[in-house]
Amino acid sequence: MSDTFRALQVSKTDDGLKAEIKDLGMGDLMEGDVTVEVAASTVNYKDGLAITGASPIIRKFPLIPGIDFSGTVTASDNASFKAGDKVVLNGWGVGEGHHGGYAGMARVKGDWLVKLPDTISLERAMAIGTAGYTAMLCVLGLEKQGVKPGDGDVLVTGAAGGVGSVAIALLSKLGYRVIASTGRASEEAYLKDLGAAEIIDRKELSEAGRPLGKERWAGAVDPVGSHTLVNVLAQTQYGGTVTACGLAQGPDLPATVLPFILRGVKLVGIDSVMAPKAIREEAWARLGKDLDLKKLDAMTTKAGLGDVPQLAQDILAGKVRGRVVVDVNA
């Protein structure tokens, strides 16, 4: 193992943020009780916001972004981990205020790490990434509110994105009939291959609508927010549940209370960043069991560290389909 490693570092300049590949040393890493040789990272919507500066995600500069990574422990002062352990990290402010996954090495708190199930490789762990882990949290949220396959359809918005793609694959394998909402009509075959039974145009949900609409689904996974989430709630069946995990359309919620007080609809917030370790371990264990890895591979493309700045722009523009694995050593 070399004393130096490649990293994508973001600096703040008078003209905005600047992302560039640099050679760094172990002394450049931040504090932590576990050191990891990083194998892969990925590109999430939040990474796009961070690298482009579209939202003030990064809180200190210069910083290595990347809210995810998978790798192998090389040194540990944490009793829960030893050299050779295969681990994954999602969230915890990594890539925001602490150096993240776009680097050959990372040093973090062991409490932020989860040991990977034996069924998931380091590369596939980043094909899953925060987006897929969040999708699993959404599915768990639906299950814990009692939404069963026999109760009716489950809607997935932002269906061709990372959260949506994994959510469709998970839900269909678990026996749910999935409706996929997308603005990309060209992705119909892709979404049906993942397990979607029906495709609807996102325009049906993205504009201001009625406080209550026809009851169409027993549950929903929504990474979009804003008017889309409002319309999803308005068309959820009596007693149904919507899990909200994103804000691709916006953080606003211009809604009424009618779905809640007339139909008993439940809105469940899904937080992936600070979720307790027990919930993370449950989610990754379920991913190891319930995610069809062939479908995961089919939704995954590969990239190198130098591709990340462009991918950051592309994901904000809705041009990234499924999941991207970033080989930090390529």
N, C-alpha and C positions, 0 to 999 in steps of 0.2 A: 504493500500500500504506500503510495507516494505521499510526501508531506504537502504537496500542492494539489489543487483540484480546480476544475473549470466551474464557473458559476455565472448565471445571469444576474447582474446587479443593476438596480434602478437608483438613479441619482436625481436630485432636484436641481434644475437649472433655471436661469432667468426666462428661458423659452418654454418651460414645462418640464415634464419628466423625460429622462433619457435612460434607455435600457441598453446595456452592452455586455458582451461576454468578457470575463476577466479571469485571470489565474490568481487564485487566493490560497492562503495557507491556513493551517489549523488554528493559528493564533487569531484569525479573522472571525472564527465562529463565536457565537454567544454562549452564555453560561447554560449549563445543563448537566445532568448526572448520567446521561447515556449518549454515546457517540455512535452514529450510524453511517455506514457506507451506503449512499443512496444509489439505488438501481434505476428508479423511474419516478416520474411525476406525471402530471396531467394538466389540462387546461379547463378550468371551470369558468362560469360566468363571472364569479367574483375575481378570479385572476385577471380576466379581461378588464374589469373596472380598475383593478390595482395598477396594472402595467400601463394602460393608456392614460390614467389619471382622470378617467370619466367620473369617478367618485373617489373621495379621499380615503381609500382603503388603507394605504401605507401610512403609518404614523411616525416613522423615523427614517432618516436617510443617511448614507446609502443603505439599501436593504436588498437582500435576496428574496424575491417574491416566491409564490408557489404555496398554496394552502394545503397541499397533499404531498406525501412521498411514501415510497416503500423501499425497504432496504434491509441490510444485515447489520446487527449490532457488532461493533468492533471493540468497544470498551464500555463498562458499566459500573457505576457506584450505586446502582439501584438494585435492591434485593430481588425485584421481580424479573430482572433481565440479565442475561449473560451473553458473552461473545458467541456469535453464531446464530442467535435468535433471529428469525424472520419477522419483521414488524411493519406496521402501517401507521401513518399519522394522518388525521383529518382535523383541520381547524385549530382550536385553542389559541387563536391569534397568530399562529405561524404564518409567515408571508404577509403579515400586517405590521406587527411590532417586533417580531422575532424572525431571524433568518429562516427562510422556507426551503421548499423542495427543489428549486431550480439550481441545484449544485451537486457536486460529486460527494460531498460530505455534509452532515448535519449534526448539531449537538443540541439536545432538547431535554426537557424534564421527562423522566420515565413515566410519570403519571399521564402523559399525553399519548403514550404509545399503546397499541394493541397488538398482541401476537397474532399472526395470520393463521387461519385454519390451514391444515395440511393440504386441503383440496384447492387452495388458491395460490397461484404462483405470484412472484413479485410483480411481474408484468401485468398479469390479470388484475392484481390488486389496484393498479392505477388505471386499468380499463374501467374498473368500478369507480374508484376515486370518491371524492366527496359527493359528486352527483349521484352515483349509484348507491352509496351508503345512505344518502338522504332519501332516495327512493325507497330503500328498505325501511327506514324510519317511518315513512308515510304509510307503507303497507302495514307495519306493526300498529300504527295509529288507527288505521281502519279496523284491523282485527280486534284491538283492545276496546273499541267502541261497538263491537258485535256485528260488524258488516261481514256477511257470509256470501259465498258465491251464489246461493239460491235466492238472495234478497233482490237481485236485479243487477243492471249494468253498473260498471264503474267507469267514470270518465277520467281521462288523463289529458291535461292541457299541456301546451308546449311539447307535443308528443315526439317530435323529431330531435329534440335536444337531449342532453345527457340524462337529466332526471327522468324525463318522459320516456326515453328509450328503455332504460332499465326498469322503470315502473311497469311498462307494458309487458316486458319479458317475465317479470316476477308474477304479476297478477294473472297472466294467462296460464302460466304453469301451475298456479295455485287453484285454477278452475274458474276464475272470474271471466265474465264476458266484458271485454274492454272496448270502450269507445275512445278513439284518439282524435283530439282536436289539434289541427296544424294549419299553418298558413302556407305550407309548401305542398301543393297538390302533387308535385312530382315524386313525393316520398311515399305515396300510397302503397306501392309494392313493398318497400322497406318496412313500413309500419305493420303491414299484414304479415310479413315474414316473422316479425317479432311476436305476433300473437294478437294484434288488434282485429276485432271482428267487424268494426265499422269505423269509417273516417268521416269527420265533419270539418267544415271550414271554420277556422278560428273567428272569421267575421261574424258568425252566429253569436259569438260571446263577447267580442271585444268592444262593442259600442254600448252606450247607455241603454238600459233595457227596463222592463217592467219590474216592480218590486217582487212580484210573484209570477212565475210562469208555469207551464205544464211540467208535471213531475216526470223526470226523464231518467234519473240514475239514483242508485242507492248510496253511492259514495263517489268521491273524486279525489284525485291527486292534482294539486294546482301549484306549479312553480311560477305563475305569471302575475297574479295579484290584480289590483285595480279593477276596472270594469269587468274583466274576465271573471275574476273571483266572485264579484257581486252577482253576475248572471249564473254562474255555477251554483251558488247558494240558492238563488231564486228558482232553480229548476231541479233541486234535489228532493227526492221522495220524503214523505213523512218519516221522521225519526232517523234520517240518513246522516252521514258524516262526510265532511270535507276536510282534507288535510292540506294546510297551506304552508308552503316551504320556500317561496321565492317572490321576486318582484320584477320579472322581466318586462312587464308592461308598466309597472309603477308601484310605489309603496302605498298609494292612497287606497281607501276602501269606501267609495261613495255609495253606501248601502242603506237599507232600512232594517229594522228589527223584525220585519214580518216573517221571514223564513224561520226565525228562531222561536217566535211566540205563537205562530199559527201552525207550523209544521214540526216543531221540535227538532229542527235541523241543528247539528252540532258542528262548530268550526274548531278544529284542533290545530294549534300552532306546532310546527315542527322545527326545532332548533338543532342543527347539526354541529355548530361550532363549540358550544359549551356543554353538550350532553354528557351526563355522568358516565363513568367508565363502564358500569354494569350494562347500561343501555347500548353502548358502543359494542361491547363484547357480544351481546345478544344479537345485534344487527349483523355483525360480521359472521357469527356462527350461522345465522339464517341464510346469509348470502352464500356461504359455503355449501349449503344444503339445497336451497330453493332457486338459485339462479342457474339457468341453462347456459353453460359455458360456451356452447357452440353459438348460441344467439349473442352472447357477449362478444365473442370474436367477430361475429358478422357486423356488429355495430362499431367496431374499433378500427381506427387508423393509427399510424405511427409517425412520429416526428422527432426531430433532434432539438437540442437546446436553442440553436440559432433560429429555428422556426417559430419560437414562442411569441416574439413581439407581433408578428403578422397574425398568428392565430388569436392573439388577444383582441385584435381589431375585428377579426372575422367572427368571433363568437358573439361579440356585442351586436354585430350586424345580422345575426341569425343565419350565418353561412356555414356553421359547423354542425355536421350531422353526427348524432351519437356521441361516441367517446374518442378521445385522443390520448395515446400513451406517449409520453415524452421520455426518450432515452437520454438521460442527463449526461451520458458519456459519449454521445454521438454528435 
